[in-house]
């Protein structure tokens, strides 16, 4: 036999990818596209909301009215804390504000009223600047209306609850306290969509924290959004002031009815 011819090594072709590997690769590609798309949508939404916030801030304001809300008297002493809604911004007169209307609804001619609320206040401001002024007044009833500014300034839900809880516990012991819930922020005519929807969502979450604080501290919760929100949504021209943010006289009347109903049910103020 002659010499064997040299053996040419066979070239091994790479095995084609399995169906599983192909599916995994395709899935990863789809995931990347979805994530990129979601990120793009989130960025676009953030830009839209930022623009809407600036537009809302630059909208029409209200004339500054120096409303004399305090009322002297020898009967039960009622003190209000909070933000512009307790200070009466948007109302045409002291009598048209929530404190003024609630005071009238008490049908206690001798009841004294002191309003410490300041426009723009958040829960932290109430705790730091308003609560220390309460004890010297020897109140028989304290009402607090705060939360709208915490909603629009993005106060964290946990921070809001802890601050609110702390301020309620810092009030004079034994004095009945009524916490007004956060209003229906999703009804605010000044906010365009989707800012209005976001504000409504945040407002509901902070309102839930007000309820929790009331339960934890023994305070009374007065729902504002539930009985009044539908009216504001249905007829914003009537129930909002000219700035489309604060309630009008008619809007405050709805709020006052909701608060007065709770006070009657609880028999407040006592004495």
C-alpha positions in Angstrom: 0.0 0.0 0.0 1.2 3.4 -0.8 1.4 6.3 1.6 -2.0 7.6 2.9 -3.0 11.0 1.7 -2.9 13.7 4.3 -6.1 14.1 6.3 -7.7 17.5 5.9 -9.2 18.4 9.2 -12.9 19.1 9.1 -14.1 22.6 9.8 -16.6 22.7 12.6 -19.4 25.2 11.9 -20.7 26.9 14.9 -24.0 25.4 16.0 -27.0 27.7 15.2 -28.4 29.4 18.3 -31.1 27.6 20.0 -34.6 28.9 20.0 -34.3 29.7 23.7 -31.3 31.9 23.2 -32.9 33.6 20.3 -36.0 34.3 22.3 -34.0 35.6 25.2 -32.1 38.0 22.9 -35.3 39.2 21.4 -36.8 39.7 24.8 -33.9 41.8 25.9 -34.1 44.0 22.9 -37.8 44.5 23.4 -37.2 45.3 27.1 -34.5 47.9 26.1 -37.0 49.5 23.7 -39.7 49.6 26.3 -37.5 51.1 29.0 -36.2 53.7 26.6 -39.7 54.5 25.5 -40.9 54.7 29.1 -38.0 57.0 30.0 -38.8 59.2 27.1 -42.4 59.5 28.2 -41.4 60.2 31.8 -39.1 63.0 30.7 -41.7 64.5 28.4 -44.3 64.3 31.2 -41.9 66.0 33.7 -41.3 68.8 31.2 -45.0 69.3 30.7 -45.7 69.3 34.4 -42.8 71.7 35.0 -44.2 74.1 32.4 -47.7 73.8 33.9 -46.4 74.6 37.3 -44.8 77.8 36.0 -48.0 78.8 34.3 -50.0 78.1 37.4 -47.6 80.3 39.5 -47.7 83.1 37.0 -51.5 83.2 36.8 -53.8 85.9 38.0 -53.5 86.8 41.7 -56.0 88.2 44.1 -56.1 91.7 45.6 -54.7 91.8 49.1 -57.5 92.3 51.6 -56.8 93.0 55.3 -59.6 90.9 56.8 -60.2 91.5 60.5 -61.1 87.9 61.4 -60.6 88.0 65.2 -63.7 88.4 67.3 -63.7 89.2 71.1 -66.0 87.5 73.4 -66.4 86.1 76.9 -67.7 82.7 75.8 -65.9 79.7 74.3 -62.5 80.6 72.8 -62.1 79.3 69.2 -58.6 79.3 67.6 -57.9 78.6 63.9 -54.5 77.5 62.6 -53.4 76.9 59.0 -52.9 78.4 55.6 -54.6 80.8 53.3 -57.9 78.9 53.4 -58.2 79.5 57.1 -56.9 83.1 56.7 -59.8 83.7 54.2 -57.8 84.4 51.0 -60.4 84.6 48.2 -63.3 85.7 50.4 -64.8 89.2 50.0 -65.2 89.8 53.7 -64.4 88.4 57.2 -67.9 87.1 57.5 -67.5 85.1 54.2 -64.4 83.2 55.4 -64.6 79.7 56.8 -63.7 80.8 60.4 -66.3 83.6 60.1 -69.0 81.4 58.8 -68.3 78.6 61.2 -68.3 81.1 64.1 -71.8 82.3 63.0 -73.0 78.7 62.7 -72.1 78.0 66.3 -74.9 80.3 67.4 -72.8 81.3 70.4 -72.9 85.1 70.3 -70.3 85.4 73.1 -67.8 83.0 71.5 -64.3 84.5 70.9 -62.4 83.9 67.7 -58.7 84.1 67.0 -57.2 83.3 63.6 -53.5 82.6 63.6 -53.4 81.1 60.1 -51.0 82.6 57.5 -51.2 82.4 53.7 -48.7 80.0 52.2 -48.2 78.0 55.4 -47.3 74.3 55.3 -47.6 71.9 58.2 -44.0 72.7 59.3 -44.8 76.4 59.4 -47.9 75.8 61.5 -45.8 73.7 63.9 -43.0 76.2 64.2 -44.8 79.6 64.1 -48.4 79.1 65.0 -48.6 76.4 67.6 -46.4 78.3 70.1 -49.0 81.1 70.1 -51.9 78.9 71.1 -51.4 78.1 74.8 -51.5 81.8 76.0 -55.0 82.1 74.3 -56.4 79.3 76.6 -58.6 77.9 73.8 -61.7 75.8 74.2 -61.5 74.6 70.6 -58.7 74.5 68.0 -59.3 74.0 64.3 -56.5 73.4 61.7 -56.7 73.8 58.0 -53.4 72.9 56.3 -52.2 70.5 53.6 -52.9 72.2 50.3 -49.4 73.9 50.2 -47.8 70.7 51.2 -49.5 69.0 48.3 -48.3 71.5 45.7 -44.8 71.8 47.2 -44.3 68.0 47.2 -43.9 67.5 50.9 -43.2 63.8 51.5 -46.1 61.8 52.8 -44.2 60.5 55.8 -42.8 63.9 56.6 -46.2 65.5 56.4 -47.7 62.9 58.8 -44.9 63.1 61.3 -45.0 67.0 61.3 -48.8 67.1 61.6 -48.8 64.5 64.4 -46.1 66.5 66.3 -48.0 69.8 66.0 -51.2 68.3 67.2 -49.5 66.8 70.2 -47.9 70.1 71.0 -51.2 71.8 71.5 -52.5 72.4 75.1 -53.7 69.0 76.5 -57.4 68.4 76.9 -58.4 70.9 74.3 -60.6 69.5 71.5 -58.9 69.7 68.1 -60.6 69.5 64.7 -58.5 68.7 61.6 -59.9 69.8 58.3 -59.0 67.4 55.6 -57.1 68.3 52.4 -59.5 69.7 49.8 -60.0 68.2 46.4 -56.8 69.4 44.8 -57.9 67.6 41.5 -60.7 70.2 41.1 -58.5 73.3 41.0 -59.3 75.1 37.8 -55.9 76.9 37.7 -54.1 73.6 37.1 -54.1 72.2 33.6 -53.9 68.4 32.9 -51.9 66.4 33.8 -50.9 68.6 36.7 -54.4 68.7 38.0 -54.6 64.9 38.1 -51.2 64.7 39.9 -52.3 67.3 42.4 -55.5 65.4 43.0 -53.6 62.1 43.6 -51.2 63.8 46.0 -54.0 65.6 47.8 -55.8 62.3 48.4 -52.7 60.7 49.9 -52.0 63.6 52.3 -55.7 63.7 53.2 -55.3 60.0 54.2 -52.5 61.1 56.5 -54.7 63.7 58.1 -57.1 61.0 58.9 -54.4 58.9 60.4 -53.2 61.8 62.6 -56.7 62.4 63.8 -57.1 58.7 64.8 -53.6 58.6 66.5 -54.0 61.8 68.5 -57.7 61.7 69.3 -58.5 64.7 67.2 -61.7 65.0 65.1 -61.4 64.8 61.3 -63.6 67.0 59.1 -63.8 65.8 55.5 -63.7 68.7 53.1 -63.0 67.0 49.7 -65.8 64.5 49.9 -68.8 66.8 50.4 -67.4 69.8 48.5 -65.2 68.5 45.8 -68.0 67.5 43.3 -69.4 71.1 43.5 -66.1 72.6 42.7 -65.6 70.3 39.8 -69.1 70.9 38.4 -69.1 74.7 38.7 -65.6 76.1 39.1 -66.6 79.6 38.0 -69.0 79.8 41.0 -66.9 78.1 43.7 -63.4 79.4 42.9 -62.2 83.0 43.4 -60.8 85.0 40.5 -57.4 83.3 40.8 -59.0 79.9 40.1 -57.1 78.5 43.1 -58.7 79.7 46.3 -62.4 79.2 47.1 -64.8 82.0 46.5 -67.4 83.1 49.0 -69.7 80.4 47.7 -66.8 77.8 47.9 -66.0 78.8 51.5 -69.7 78.5 52.4 -69.5 74.8 51.3 -66.5 74.2 53.4 -68.0 76.0 56.4 -71.2 73.8 56.2 -69.0 70.7 56.2 -67.1 71.9 59.3 -70.2 73.1 61.1 -71.9 69.7 60.5 -69.0 67.9 62.2 -68.9 70.4 65.1 -72.6 69.8 65.7 -72.2 66.1 65.6 -69.3 66.3 68.1 -71.0 68.8 70.4 -68.2 71.3 69.9 -67.2 73.7 71.4 -68.1 72.5 74.8 -69.0 74.7 77.7 
